């Protein structure tokens, strides 16, 4: 049997949390990519690819799965949308991997659902390949993320501004429950719905937490580490809405996501982020705002909310400090510190300021610190870097193995925006060789081998990506 042990725990929740339905059929569907490594981790046999192909072609649901679309709400760019939901996705069910962990298997781009909001529920090949590349890179560098099990071309076209080749992503996640899922029921005063979600999430992700407040604090810790890890990579999510904030603490939804090249704290790539709400430097602030919305929903489960409100509010107020500690740890490792402390923050921030003023490449600057390359060559004014470097060398002089720490914290190659764009454009023409070449490089991100040197070259003014797009 191709599939490991199958379960559908979410389908056992109250039916108002979802809608059961089957995916659209794509008779001409063909696999573009299948993640053999992930399939092995999940305990799937090689025939899983054939069963997924058959599912998309004929609508035949593999035995044990129970497809459904999840409903949720969300604050999008600060404004509340009372009903969103899986507008182009279906949760097939859950796989219990050989190590006992539970993972959602979801189709993305599989057609209309009751939550499509006048959309067609479809996906183009570009967004599917983008999510595949970026999510697998994030996994490779050790950052919690949804993952890509497979990508399929559907053999037809979808229509946005122009006709685009259709595609479906098979996504794997610890779960797909979002802050917005809690918001949906809280905004309707459906306390029983909030309670059912809380018990489900607590059991699945936070079994050591007994109360809503304990789970809130645990979610905060995961999200602090996650966002700090993003910032340590120069990653900009682009749409940090509450419906894109996962309770499992994974990176989810890579629509307009991108990576900084020439460093600037206020960098924005997302075409829909017109006012920079989700700019690179704002991500730490926004996650506090997002989890305040989760706190408001979970607070409804308290017998006497007014009696504990001050404690809950203090926890939200303290969250920024937790994020700052996580950021210190992430960036401390990037400059070779095994145990950074608060006195190291000015040195870290001074380096980032020098990088901004000197128009330094984010990834290559930190990579040069970790290797024998001249980091000063990344700066317009190398002398300014030299003064900082003297402080840094004095600080790491007593570190046991700073070079090793830096090499483990600073990738050699990342999914540079222009390289991703080249892969997507080639994929739209039916040429997946560019995608496969880039996928190989970014899923071995710390490998310095010469044949990946092309992936370490920054964009030129001619091919630099200025805007990224959501693709919905």
C-alpha positions as CSV (number, residue, x, y, z in Angstrom):
1,X,0.0,0.0,0.0
2,X,1.4,3.4,-1.0
3,X,0.3,5.3,2.0
4,X,1.3,4.9,5.6
5,X,-1.2,4.9,8.4
6,X,-4.0,7.4,7.5
7,X,-6.1,9.3,9.9
8,X,-8.5,12.3,9.7
9,X,-8.6,13.8,13.1
10,X,-9.6,17.2,11.8
11,X,-12.6,15.6,10.1
12,X,-13.8,14.5,13.5
13,X,-14.2,18.0,14.8
14,X,-17.6,19.7,14.5
15,X,-18.7,20.0,10.9
16,X,-19.0,23.8,11.0
17,X,-15.2,23.9,11.0
18,X,-15.0,22.6,7.4
19,X,-16.8,21.5,4.3
20,X,-16.3,18.0,2.8
21,X,-15.9,17.9,-1.0
22,X,-13.8,16.3,-3.7
23,X,-11.1,17.9,-5.8
24,X,-11.5,19.0,-9.4
25,X,-10.5,16.5,-12.0
26,X,-7.5,17.2,-14.3
27,X,-7.5,14.5,-17.0
28,X,-4.2,15.7,-18.4
29,X,-2.3,16.1,-15.1
30,X,1.3,15.1,-15.1
31,X,3.9,15.1,-12.3
32,X,6.5,17.9,-12.5
33,X,8.4,17.1,-9.3
34,X,8.0,14.4,-6.6
35,X,9.9,14.7,-3.3
36,X,11.3,11.2,-2.8
37,X,13.1,12.2,0.4
38,X,10.0,13.6,2.0
39,X,8.0,10.6,0.8
40,X,10.5,8.3,2.6
41,X,10.2,10.3,5.8
42,X,6.5,10.0,5.7
43,X,6.7,6.2,5.1
44,X,5.2,6.4,1.7
45,X,6.0,4.0,-1.1
46,X,7.1,5.1,-4.5
47,X,3.6,4.3,-5.9
48,X,2.3,7.3,-3.9
49,X,3.2,9.5,-6.9
50,X,1.0,7.3,-9.2
51,X,-1.9,7.4,-6.7
52,X,-1.7,11.2,-6.6
53,X,-1.6,11.4,-10.4
54,X,-4.7,9.1,-10.5
55,X,-6.4,11.3,-7.9
56,X,-5.9,14.4,-10.0
57,X,-6.8,12.7,-13.3
58,X,-9.9,10.8,-12.2
59,X,-10.9,12.1,-8.7
60,X,-10.2,8.7,-7.1
61,X,-9.6,9.4,-3.5
62,X,-6.9,7.1,-1.9
63,X,-8.4,4.8,0.6
64,X,-8.7,6.3,4.1
65,X,-8.6,10.0,3.1
66,X,-11.6,12.3,3.7
67,X,-11.1,15.5,1.7
68,X,-12.3,18.8,3.2
69,X,-11.8,22.5,3.0
70,X,-11.1,24.3,6.3
71,X,-12.9,27.6,7.1
72,X,-11.1,30.5,8.8
73,X,-11.1,34.2,9.0
74,X,-8.1,36.6,9.2
75,X,-6.8,40.1,9.5
76,X,-5.4,41.0,6.1
77,X,-3.1,44.0,6.2
78,X,-4.8,45.0,9.4
79,X,-8.4,44.7,8.2
80,X,-10.6,41.9,9.4
81,X,-12.1,39.5,6.9
82,X,-14.8,37.5,8.7
83,X,-14.7,34.6,6.3
84,X,-11.8,33.3,4.3
85,X,-11.0,29.6,4.3
86,X,-9.4,27.2,1.9
87,X,-10.4,28.9,-1.3
88,X,-8.2,26.7,-3.5
89,X,-7.1,23.9,-1.2
90,X,-8.3,20.6,0.2
91,X,-7.0,18.7,3.2
92,X,-7.0,15.1,2.0
93,X,-6.2,13.8,5.5
94,X,-3.3,13.0,7.8
95,X,-0.4,10.6,7.5
96,X,1.2,9.1,10.6
97,X,4.8,8.8,9.7
98,X,7.1,5.9,11.0
99,X,8.4,8.2,13.7
100,X,4.9,8.7,15.0
101,X,4.5,12.3,13.9
102,X,1.3,13.4,12.2
103,X,1.3,15.4,9.0
104,X,-1.5,17.0,6.9
105,X,-1.5,16.1,3.2
106,X,-3.1,19.0,1.3
107,X,-3.8,19.8,-2.4
108,X,-3.4,23.4,-3.3
109,X,-4.9,24.6,-6.6
110,X,-7.5,21.8,-6.7
111,X,-10.5,23.9,-7.7
112,X,-13.4,25.8,-6.2
113,X,-14.6,25.4,-2.6
114,X,-17.3,27.2,-0.7
115,X,-14.6,29.6,0.4
116,X,-13.3,30.6,-3.0
117,X,-14.9,34.1,-2.8
118,X,-15.7,34.2,-6.6
119,X,-12.3,32.8,-7.5
120,X,-11.6,29.7,-9.6
121,X,-9.7,27.8,-6.9
122,X,-6.9,27.2,-9.2
123,X,-3.1,27.8,-9.1
124,X,-0.6,28.6,-11.8
125,X,2.7,26.7,-12.3
126,X,4.7,29.8,-11.2
127,X,3.3,30.0,-7.6
128,X,3.5,26.2,-7.3
129,X,7.2,26.1,-8.3
130,X,7.9,29.1,-6.0
131,X,6.4,27.4,-3.0
132,X,8.2,24.2,-3.8
133,X,11.6,25.9,-4.1
134,X,11.3,28.2,-1.1
135,X,9.7,25.7,1.3
136,X,12.3,23.0,0.6
137,X,15.1,25.5,1.1
138,X,13.6,26.5,4.4
139,X,13.5,22.9,5.5
140,X,17.1,22.4,4.3
141,X,18.4,25.3,6.5
142,X,16.4,24.0,9.5
143,X,13.6,26.5,9.6
144,X,10.1,25.0,10.4
145,X,8.0,25.1,7.2
146,X,5.3,23.4,5.3
147,X,6.9,21.2,2.6
148,X,6.3,20.2,-1.0
149,X,5.6,16.5,-1.6
150,X,4.8,16.9,-5.3
151,X,4.0,19.4,-8.0
152,X,1.7,18.7,-11.0
153,X,0.9,20.4,-14.2
154,X,-2.8,20.1,-15.0
155,X,-2.4,20.3,-18.8
156,X,-4.8,23.2,-19.1
157,X,-4.6,27.0,-18.4
158,X,-5.9,29.4,-15.8
159,X,-6.7,33.0,-16.5
160,X,-5.4,35.9,-14.6
161,X,-4.0,39.0,-16.5
162,X,-3.0,36.4,-19.1
163,X,-3.4,32.7,-19.7
164,X,-1.1,30.7,-17.4
165,X,-0.4,26.9,-17.3
166,X,-2.4,25.4,-14.4
167,X,-0.8,23.4,-11.6
168,X,-1.4,21.7,-8.3
169,X,0.9,21.5,-5.3
170,X,0.7,18.7,-2.8
171,X,1.7,20.3,0.5
172,X,2.7,18.7,3.7
173,X,2.4,20.4,7.1
174,X,2.3,19.6,10.8
175,X,-1.1,21.1,10.5
176,X,-2.9,23.9,8.6
177,X,-4.6,25.5,11.6
178,X,-4.0,29.3,11.7
179,X,-4.6,32.2,14.0
180,X,-7.4,33.1,11.6
181,X,-9.1,29.7,12.3
182,X,-9.5,30.7,15.9
183,X,-10.6,34.2,14.9
184,X,-13.4,32.8,12.7
185,X,-15.2,31.2,15.6
186,X,-14.3,33.9,18.2
187,X,-15.7,36.6,16.0
188,X,-19.0,34.8,15.9
189,X,-19.1,34.2,19.7
190,X,-18.8,30.5,19.0
191,X,-17.0,29.6,22.2
192,X,-17.6,25.9,21.7
193,X,-15.9,26.1,18.3
194,X,-12.9,27.9,19.9
195,X,-12.8,25.3,22.6
196,X,-12.9,22.4,20.1
197,X,-10.0,24.0,18.2
198,X,-8.0,24.6,21.4
199,X,-8.3,21.0,22.5
200,X,-7.4,19.8,19.0
201,X,-4.3,22.0,18.7
202,X,-3.3,21.3,22.3
203,X,-3.4,17.6,21.8
204,X,-1.7,17.7,18.4
205,X,1.0,20.3,19.0
206,X,1.3,21.3,22.7
207,X,0.4,18.2,24.8
208,X,2.3,19.6,27.8
209,X,0.0,22.6,27.9
210,X,-3.1,22.3,30.0
211,X,-4.7,25.7,29.7
212,X,-5.3,28.3,26.9
213,X,-2.8,30.6,28.5
214,X,-0.1,28.0,28.6
215,X,-0.7,27.2,24.9
216,X,-0.6,30.9,24.0
217,X,2.9,31.2,25.6
218,X,4.1,28.1,23.8
219,X,2.9,29.4,20.5
220,X,4.7,32.7,21.2
221,X,7.9,30.9,21.8
222,X,7.7,29.0,18.5
223,X,6.7,32.1,16.5
224,X,9.5,34.1,18.1
225,X,12.1,31.6,17.0
226,X,10.5,31.3,13.6
227,X,10.4,35.0,12.8
228,X,13.9,35.5,14.2
229,X,15.1,32.7,11.9
230,X,13.5,34.4,9.0
231,X,15.3,37.7,9.7
232,X,18.6,35.8,10.1
233,X,18.1,34.6,6.5
234,X,17.0,38.0,5.1
235,X,13.6,36.4,4.4
236,X,10.5,38.5,3.9
237,X,7.2,36.7,4.1
238,X,5.3,39.4,2.4
239,X,1.8,38.5,3.6
240,X,2.0,38.1,7.4
241,X,-1.8,38.1,7.8
242,X,-3.2,36.2,10.7
243,X,-4.6,33.6,8.3
244,X,-0.9,33.0,7.3
245,X,0.2,32.5,10.9
246,X,0.3,28.8,11.7
247,X,-0.4,27.4,15.2
248,X,2.2,24.7,14.6
249,X,4.9,27.4,14.3
250,X,5.7,26.6,10.6
251,X,6.3,29.0,7.8
252,X,3.2,28.8,5.6
253,X,2.1,30.3,2.3
254,X,5.0,31.6,0.1
255,X,2.9,33.8,-2.3
256,X,5.1,36.9,-2.6
257,X,7.9,35.8,-0.3
258,X,11.4,36.9,-1.2
259,X,15.0,37.2,0.1
260,X,16.9,40.5,0.6
261,X,20.0,40.8,-1.5
262,X,21.4,44.4,-1.1
263,X,20.5,44.9,2.6
264,X,18.0,47.5,3.7
265,X,15.8,47.2,6.8
266,X,12.7,48.5,5.1
267,X,12.9,46.2,2.1
268,X,9.5,45.3,0.6
269,X,9.0,43.0,-2.4
270,X,5.3,42.1,-2.2
271,X,3.3,44.0,-4.8
272,X,0.2,44.0,-2.5
273,X,2.1,45.5,0.5
274,X,1.7,49.0,-0.7
275,X,2.6,50.6,2.7
276,X,5.3,48.3,3.9
277,X,3.3,46.8,6.7
278,X,5.2,43.5,6.3
279,X,8.6,45.0,5.4
280,X,11.7,43.0,6.6
281,X,12.1,45.1,9.7
282,X,8.4,45.1,10.7
283,X,8.1,41.3,10.9
284,X,9.0,41.1,14.6
285,X,6.4,43.8,15.4
286,X,3.7,42.2,13.3
287,X,4.0,38.7,14.9
288,X,3.2,40.4,18.2
289,X,0.1,42.0,16.7
290,X,-1.0,38.7,15.2
291,X,-0.6,36.7,18.4
292,X,-2.5,39.4,20.2
293,X,-5.4,38.4,18.0
294,X,-4.9,34.8,19.0
295,X,-4.9,35.8,22.7
296,X,-8.2,37.6,22.2
297,X,-9.8,34.4,20.9
298,X,-8.3,32.1,23.5
299,X,-9.3,34.5,26.3
300,X,-12.9,33.6,25.6
301,X,-12.2,30.2,27.1
302,X,-11.4,31.7,30.5
303,X,-14.2,31.4,33.1
304,X,-13.6,35.0,34.2
305,X,-11.7,36.8,31.4
306,X,-11.7,40.2,33.2
307,X,-9.9,38.6,36.2
308,X,-7.0,37.4,34.1
309,X,-6.9,40.1,31.4
310,X,-4.0,42.0,33.0
311,X,-1.8,38.8,33.1
312,X,-2.6,38.0,29.4
313,X,-1.9,41.6,28.4
314,X,1.5,41.5,30.2
315,X,2.3,38.3,28.3
316,X,1.7,40.1,25.0
317,X,3.7,43.1,26.2
318,X,6.6,40.8,27.1
319,X,6.5,39.0,23.7
320,X,8.8,41.6,22.0
321,X,11.5,40.8,24.5
322,X,11.2,37.1,23.7
323,X,11.6,37.9,20.0
324,X,14.6,40.1,20.6
325,X,16.3,37.3,22.5
326,X,15.6,34.9,19.6
327,X,17.0,37.5,17.1
328,X,20.1,37.9,19.3
329,X,20.6,34.1,19.2
330,X,20.1,33.9,15.4
331,X,22.4,36.8,14.5
332,X,24.9,35.9,17.2
333,X,25.4,32.5,15.6
334,X,25.8,34.3,12.2
335,X,28.9,36.1,13.5
336,X,30.3,33.1,15.4
337,X,29.0,33.5,19.0
338,X,28.0,30.4,20.8
339,X,26.3,32.2,23.7
340,X,25.6,35.8,22.6
341,X,24.4,38.2,25.3
342,X,22.6,41.5,25.3
343,X,25.8,43.5,25.1
344,X,26.4,41.9,21.7
345,X,23.2,43.5,20.2
346,X,24.8,46.9,19.4
347,X,27.6,45.2,17.5
348,X,25.1,43.1,15.5
349,X,23.0,46.1,14.7
350,X,26.0,48.2,13.9
351,X,27.0,45.6,11.3
352,X,23.5,45.7,9.8
353,X,23.6,49.5,9.6
354,X,27.0,49.3,7.9
355,X,25.6,46.8,5.4
356,X,22.7,49.1,4.7
357,X,24.9,52.1,4.2
358,X,27.4,50.2,2.2
359,X,24.8,48.4,0.1
360,X,26.2,45.0,1.0
361,X,24.7,41.7,-0.1
362,X,23.1,40.2,2.9
363,X,23.9,36.5,2.3
364,X,27.3,37.0,0.8
365,X,28.5,39.3,3.6
366,X,27.7,36.7,6.3
367,X,29.0,33.9,4.1
368,X,32.3,35.8,3.7
369,X,32.6,36.2,7.5
370,X,32.3,32.4,7.8
371,X,34.9,31.6,5.1
372,X,38.2,33.0,4.0
373,X,36.6,35.5,1.6
374,X,37.1,39.2,2.2
375,X,33.8,40.4,3.7
376,X,35.0,44.0,3.3
377,X,34.7,43.6,-0.5
378,X,30.9,43.6,0.0
379,X,30.9,47.2,1.1
380,X,31.1,50.5,-0.8
381,X,33.3,51.8,2.0
382,X,35.5,48.8,3.1
383,X,37.2,51.0,5.7
384,X,34.0,51.4,7.6
385,X,33.7,47.6,7.8
386,X,37.3,47.3,8.9
387,X,36.6,49.3,12.1
388,X,33.7,47.0,12.9
389,X,35.7,43.9,12.2
390,X,38.3,44.9,14.8
391,X,35.6,44.8,17.5
392,X,34.2,41.6,16.2
393,X,37.6,39.8,16.1
394,X,38.2,40.8,19.7
395,X,34.8,39.5,20.7
396,X,35.2,36.1,19.1
397,X,38.8,35.6,20.2
398,X,37.7,33.5,23.1
399,X,35.1,31.5,21.2
400,X,36.1,27.8,20.9
401,X,35.1,27.4,17.3
402,X,33.5,30.5,15.8
403,X,34.2,29.5,12.2
404,X,32.2,26.3,12.6
405,X,29.2,28.1,14.2
406,X,29.2,30.6,11.3
407,X,29.4,27.9,8.7
408,X,26.4,26.2,10.2
409,X,24.4,29.4,10.4
410,X,25.1,31.1,7.1
411,X,24.0,29.3,3.8
412,X,26.2,29.4,0.8
413,X,23.3,29.7,-1.6
414,X,19.7,30.7,-1.2
415,X,16.8,31.0,-3.6
416,X,17.8,34.4,-4.9
417,X,14.8,36.2,-6.3
418,X,16.1,36.5,-9.9
419,X,17.0,32.8,-10.0
420,X,13.6,31.9,-8.7
421,X,12.0,34.1,-11.4
422,X,14.1,32.5,-14.1
423,X,12.9,29.0,-12.9
424,X,9.3,30.1,-12.9
425,X,9.5,31.6,-16.4
426,X,11.1,28.5,-17.8
427,X,8.5,26.3,-16.0
428,X,5.7,28.3,-17.7
429,X,7.3,27.3,-21.0
430,X,7.3,23.7,-20.0
431,X,11.1,23.6,-19.2
432,X,11.7,22.4,-15.7
433,X,15.5,21.9,-16.0
434,X,16.1,25.4,-14.6
435,X,13.8,24.6,-11.6
436,X,15.5,21.3,-11.0
437,X,19.0,22.9,-11.1
438,X,18.0,25.6,-8.6
439,X,16.3,23.1,-6.4
440,X,19.4,21.0,-6.2
441,X,21.5,24.0,-5.2
442,X,19.2,25.4,-2.5
443,X,18.4,22.1,-0.9
444,X,22.2,21.8,-0.2
445,X,22.4,25.3,1.1
446,X,25.7,24.9,3.1
447,X,27.5,23.1,0.4
448,X,30.4,25.3,-1.0
449,X,31.1,23.1,-4.1
450,X,32.2,25.1,-7.1
451,X,29.4,23.9,-9.4
452,X,27.0,25.9,-7.2
453,X,28.9,29.1,-7.6
454,X,26.4,30.5,-10.1
455,X,23.7,30.4,-7.4
456,X,25.8,32.7,-5.2
457,X,26.0,35.6,-7.7
458,X,23.8,38.6,-6.8
459,X,21.3,40.0,-9.3
460,X,22.5,42.7,-11.7
461,X,20.5,45.9,-12.3
462,X,19.1,44.3,-15.4
463,X,17.7,41.1,-13.8
464,X,17.0,42.3,-10.2
465,X,13.5,41.5,-9.0
466,X,11.7,44.6,-7.7
467,X,8.3,43.1,-7.0
468,X,6.9,39.7,-6.2
469,X,3.3,38.6,-6.7
470,X,0.8,36.5,-4.7
471,X,-0.4,34.4,-7.6
472,X,-3.9,33.8,-6.3
